[in-house]
């Protein structure tokens, strides 16, 4: 009597997700004969292994497409080993490749297989490149009309709450991964840095294109405060308290320039007075 369909599907899904050829596991190869007929050219195990190889190639290529700079950082062999370990630990939960790397950041943070000298760089690169995946097809929000921003009375900035675009990703990184990824995508094959170089960046989408901007420490801190709901003036005062006198004096002028840029890039979507 044939096995129930769900049992066949479960067996094949498990066989496809194994990293080694089906023929290398005699018990698995024998079990294939219970669910797959084979033909004159291929045994049941060989037929199943064709789909197993396609499973790995399809998902490996998807991760590679999303993480080209991580491939550059690790090299082909180490990158393939990382992808294989990730797919074993986190097999696909849905049919959408969009969801394939949903757990890749947390996995990378504890993955023991990165070369020690590149571990920090690799983890930062995973974080940065995964942000592009998240931003690429996330839900959009209409930008704030610049005239609306300019019409807010000065007195309102003491209490007004600035709403940032939900797809604006802000991150502090220990390595200049944004420059490395840009060079990789540009085809210049950059040399990798030998030491950390901390940087703050923002990743966002505008006109269906993903962009990034490097941020000063003060700009990053201000964005973080605004994201938490702190009104503009209290947020600026808090930053100025920890800045040296020259930076504190320049902050007010800088904020005006930042807001013009942030509004034009669609980072600000509302002001709640």
C-alpha positions as CSV (number, residue, x, y, z in Angstrom):
1,X,0.0,0.0,0.0
2,X,1.5,3.4,-1.0
3,X,2.5,5.6,1.9
4,X,0.3,8.7,2.6
5,X,1.3,11.7,0.5
6,X,2.3,13.7,3.6
7,X,4.7,11.0,4.6
8,X,6.3,10.9,1.1
9,X,6.6,14.7,1.2
10,X,8.2,14.7,4.6
11,X,10.7,12.0,3.6
12,X,11.7,13.8,0.4
13,X,12.0,17.1,2.2
14,X,14.4,15.5,4.7
15,X,16.4,13.8,1.9
16,X,16.7,17.0,-0.1
17,X,18.0,19.0,2.9
18,X,20.9,16.6,3.6
19,X,24.3,18.0,2.6
20,X,25.8,14.7,1.5
21,X,24.9,12.6,-1.6
22,X,22.0,10.2,-1.0
23,X,24.1,7.3,-2.1
24,X,26.6,8.0,0.7
25,X,23.9,6.9,3.3
26,X,22.9,3.2,2.5
27,X,19.8,3.3,4.7
28,X,18.6,6.5,3.1
29,X,19.3,5.2,-0.4
30,X,17.4,2.0,0.3
31,X,14.4,4.0,1.7
32,X,14.3,6.0,-1.5
33,X,13.1,2.8,-3.3
34,X,10.0,2.8,-1.1
35,X,8.8,6.2,-2.5
36,X,10.5,6.7,-5.9
37,X,10.3,4.3,-8.8
38,X,13.6,5.1,-10.6
39,X,14.0,4.4,-14.4
40,X,16.3,2.6,-16.8
41,X,19.1,5.3,-16.3
42,X,18.7,6.2,-12.6
43,X,18.1,4.4,-9.4
44,X,15.6,5.8,-7.0
45,X,18.4,7.2,-4.8
46,X,20.0,8.9,-7.9
47,X,16.8,10.5,-8.8
48,X,16.3,11.9,-5.3
49,X,19.9,13.1,-5.3
50,X,19.2,15.2,-8.4
51,X,16.6,17.2,-6.5
52,X,18.8,17.2,-3.4
53,X,21.6,18.9,-5.5
54,X,19.1,21.4,-6.9
55,X,17.9,22.2,-3.4
56,X,21.4,23.2,-2.3
57,X,22.3,25.0,-5.5
58,X,19.1,27.0,-5.5
59,X,19.4,28.1,-1.9
60,X,23.2,28.6,-2.0
61,X,22.8,30.9,-5.0
62,X,20.1,32.8,-3.3
63,X,22.3,33.5,-0.2
64,X,25.2,34.4,-2.5
65,X,23.0,36.9,-4.4
66,X,22.1,38.6,-1.2
67,X,25.6,38.5,0.3
68,X,28.2,39.1,-2.4
69,X,30.5,41.0,-0.2
70,X,30.5,38.3,2.5
71,X,31.6,35.9,-0.3
72,X,34.5,38.3,-1.0
73,X,35.4,38.5,2.7
74,X,35.4,34.7,3.2
75,X,36.4,33.2,-0.1
76,X,34.4,30.5,-1.9
77,X,35.1,27.6,0.3
78,X,34.5,29.3,3.7
79,X,31.4,31.0,2.3
80,X,30.0,27.7,1.0
81,X,30.7,26.1,4.4
82,X,28.9,29.0,6.1
83,X,25.9,28.6,3.8
84,X,25.7,24.9,4.3
85,X,25.9,25.2,8.1
86,X,23.2,27.9,8.1
87,X,20.8,25.8,5.9
88,X,21.3,22.8,8.1
89,X,20.6,24.8,11.2
90,X,17.7,26.8,9.6
91,X,16.2,24.9,6.7
92,X,13.6,26.9,4.6
93,X,10.4,27.5,6.5
94,X,8.5,28.9,3.5
95,X,8.7,28.6,-0.3
96,X,9.8,32.2,-0.6
97,X,13.5,32.9,-1.0
98,X,12.8,36.3,0.6
99,X,12.5,34.5,4.0
100,X,15.5,32.2,3.5
101,X,18.0,34.3,5.5
102,X,15.6,35.4,8.3
103,X,17.8,33.9,10.9
104,X,21.2,34.6,9.3
105,X,22.3,37.4,11.6
106,X,21.7,35.6,14.8
107,X,23.3,32.4,13.3
108,X,26.4,34.3,12.2
109,X,26.9,35.8,15.6
110,X,27.5,32.4,17.1
111,X,28.9,30.6,14.0
112,X,32.3,29.1,15.0
113,X,33.6,28.6,11.4
114,X,34.7,32.1,10.5
115,X,38.4,32.6,10.2
116,X,39.4,34.2,13.6
117,X,41.1,37.2,11.9
118,X,37.9,37.9,9.9
119,X,35.2,37.0,12.4
120,X,34.3,40.6,13.3
121,X,34.4,41.7,9.7
122,X,32.2,38.8,8.6
123,X,29.6,39.3,11.3
124,X,29.3,43.0,10.5
125,X,29.1,42.2,6.8
126,X,26.2,39.7,7.4
127,X,24.4,42.4,9.5
128,X,24.9,45.1,6.8
129,X,24.0,43.0,3.8
130,X,20.9,41.5,5.6
131,X,19.7,45.1,6.1
132,X,19.5,45.4,2.3
133,X,17.3,42.3,2.1
134,X,15.0,43.7,4.8
135,X,14.8,47.2,3.2
136,X,14.4,46.0,-0.4
137,X,10.8,44.8,-0.3
138,X,9.5,46.2,3.0
139,X,6.3,48.2,3.2
140,X,6.7,51.8,2.0
141,X,5.4,54.9,3.8
142,X,4.8,58.2,2.0
143,X,7.5,60.8,2.8
144,X,6.7,64.0,4.7
145,X,6.0,67.1,2.6
146,X,9.0,69.4,3.2
147,X,6.6,72.3,3.4
148,X,4.9,70.6,6.4
149,X,8.3,70.3,8.1
150,X,9.1,73.9,7.5
151,X,5.7,75.0,8.8
152,X,6.3,73.6,12.3
153,X,6.7,76.5,14.7
154,X,10.0,76.8,16.5
155,X,8.2,76.5,19.9
156,X,6.8,73.1,18.9
157,X,10.2,71.4,18.7
158,X,10.3,71.2,22.5
159,X,7.6,68.6,22.4
160,X,6.9,67.6,18.8
161,X,7.7,63.9,18.0
162,X,9.4,63.2,14.7
163,X,8.4,59.9,13.0
164,X,11.1,58.2,11.0
165,X,10.5,55.9,8.1
166,X,10.1,52.3,9.4
167,X,12.5,51.0,6.7
168,X,15.3,53.4,7.8
169,X,17.9,51.0,9.2
170,X,20.6,52.6,11.5
171,X,23.6,50.6,12.7
172,X,27.0,51.0,14.3
173,X,29.6,48.8,12.7
174,X,33.1,47.9,13.8
175,X,34.4,47.6,10.2
176,X,33.8,49.7,7.0
177,X,31.7,47.1,5.4
178,X,29.7,49.7,3.5
179,X,32.8,50.7,1.5
180,X,33.8,47.0,0.9
181,X,30.3,46.1,-0.4
182,X,30.2,49.1,-2.7
183,X,33.5,48.2,-4.2
184,X,32.5,44.6,-4.6
185,X,29.3,45.6,-6.4
186,X,31.3,48.0,-8.5
187,X,33.6,45.2,-9.6
188,X,36.8,46.7,-8.2
189,X,37.5,43.8,-5.8
190,X,38.7,45.8,-2.8
191,X,41.5,44.8,-0.4
192,X,40.2,43.9,3.0
193,X,41.1,46.2,6.0
194,X,43.6,44.7,8.5
195,X,42.1,46.5,11.5
196,X,38.7,47.7,12.6
197,X,37.4,51.1,11.7
198,X,34.2,51.9,13.5
199,X,31.5,53.6,11.5
200,X,27.8,54.5,11.7
201,X,25.6,54.0,8.6
202,X,22.0,54.3,7.6
203,X,20.4,52.1,4.9
204,X,17.2,53.2,3.2
205,X,15.2,52.8,0.0
206,X,14.3,55.7,-2.3
207,X,12.7,55.4,-5.7
208,X,13.0,51.5,-5.5
209,X,16.7,51.7,-5.1
210,X,18.7,50.9,-1.9
211,X,21.0,53.6,-0.7
212,X,23.4,54.0,2.3
213,X,24.7,57.0,4.0
214,X,27.6,57.3,6.5
215,X,26.6,59.2,9.6
216,X,28.6,61.3,12.1
217,X,28.3,60.1,15.7
218,X,26.1,63.1,16.6
219,X,23.7,62.4,13.6
220,X,23.5,58.8,14.5
221,X,22.7,59.6,18.2
222,X,20.1,62.1,17.2
223,X,18.4,59.6,14.9
224,X,18.4,57.0,17.6
225,X,16.8,59.5,20.1
226,X,14.2,60.5,17.6
227,X,13.4,56.9,16.9
228,X,12.7,56.4,20.6
229,X,10.2,59.3,20.5
230,X,12.4,61.9,22.1
231,X,11.4,65.4,20.8
232,X,14.1,67.3,18.9
233,X,15.2,69.9,21.4
234,X,15.6,67.5,24.4
235,X,17.4,65.1,22.1
236,X,19.8,67.8,20.9
237,X,20.4,69.0,24.5
238,X,21.2,65.5,25.6
239,X,23.8,65.1,22.7
240,X,25.3,68.5,23.4
241,X,25.9,67.6,27.1
242,X,28.3,64.9,26.0
243,X,30.0,66.8,23.2
244,X,33.0,69.1,23.4
245,X,32.3,72.8,23.1
246,X,33.1,73.1,19.4
247,X,30.9,70.2,18.5
248,X,28.0,71.5,20.7
249,X,28.2,74.9,19.1
250,X,28.0,73.4,15.6
251,X,25.2,71.0,16.4
252,X,22.3,73.5,15.9
253,X,23.6,74.5,12.4
254,X,24.3,70.8,11.5
255,X,20.8,69.8,12.5
256,X,19.3,72.2,10.0
257,X,21.4,70.7,7.2
258,X,20.6,67.1,8.3
259,X,16.9,67.7,8.4
260,X,16.9,69.1,4.9
261,X,18.7,66.0,3.7
262,X,16.7,63.5,5.7
263,X,13.5,65.0,4.5
264,X,14.6,64.9,0.9
265,X,15.7,61.2,1.3
266,X,12.3,60.3,2.8
267,X,13.6,59.5,6.2
268,X,11.1,61.7,8.0
269,X,7.5,60.7,7.4
270,X,5.6,62.7,10.0
271,X,5.8,65.3,12.8
272,X,3.4,64.8,15.6
273,X,2.9,68.1,17.5
